[in-house]
Amino acid sequence: MQAKTEEDYQAESDLRTLAQAEEIRGNSKRYKAALAKAKEKIAALQSVQQEATKEKSGKAD
């Protein structure tokens, strides 16, 4: 039996991630909650980006 490589461990982790994603997609309550959380994160990142853009242009408060 060959020793597992880093690529083997990564592939197994990726497989678990894909399986979990399919499980979430099949559960509308979890899927909607995940989408709502993603929207929150996107809004927070956009806010940070806007602040950084203001600072870069010298328009920060």
C-alpha positions in Angstrom: 0.0 0.0 0.0 1.3 3.4 -1.0 1.6 6.2 1.5 -0.9 9.0 0.9 0.4 12.2 -0.5 -0.7 15.7 0.2 -2.6 15.6 -3.1 -4.5 12.5 -1.9 -5.5 14.2 1.4 -6.5 17.3 -0.6 -8.6 15.2 -3.0 -10.4 13.5 -0.1 -11.1 16.8 1.6 -12.4 18.2 -1.7 -14.6 15.2 -2.1 -16.1 15.7 1.4 -16.7 19.4 0.5 -18.4 18.5 -2.7 -20.6 15.9 -1.0 -21.5 18.4 1.7 -22.4 21.0 -0.9 -24.7 18.6 -2.6 -26.4 17.8 0.7 -26.9 21.5 1.4 -28.3 22.2 -2.1 -30.8 19.4 -1.5 -32.0 21.0 1.8 -33.8 24.2 0.9 -33.7 25.6 4.4 -29.9 25.2 4.7 -29.4 26.4 1.2 -31.4 29.6 1.8 -29.6 30.2 5.1 -26.2 29.7 3.3 -27.2 32.2 0.6 -28.3 34.7 3.1 -25.0 34.4 5.0 -23.1 34.8 1.7 -25.0 38.0 1.0 -24.0 39.3 4.4 -20.4 38.5 3.8 -20.5 40.1 0.4 -22.0 43.3 1.8 -19.3 43.5 4.5 -16.5 43.0 2.0 -18.0 45.6 -0.3 -18.1 48.0 2.6 -14.4 47.4 3.3 -13.6 47.8 -0.4 -15.4 51.1 -0.5 -13.6 52.4 2.6 -10.3 51.3 1.1 -11.1 53.1 -2.2 -12.0 56.3 -0.2 -8.7 56.1 1.7 -6.7 55.5 -1.5 -8.3 58.5 -3.2 -7.8 60.7 -0.1 -11.5 61.1 0.6 -11.7 59.3 4.0 -13.5 61.0 6.8 
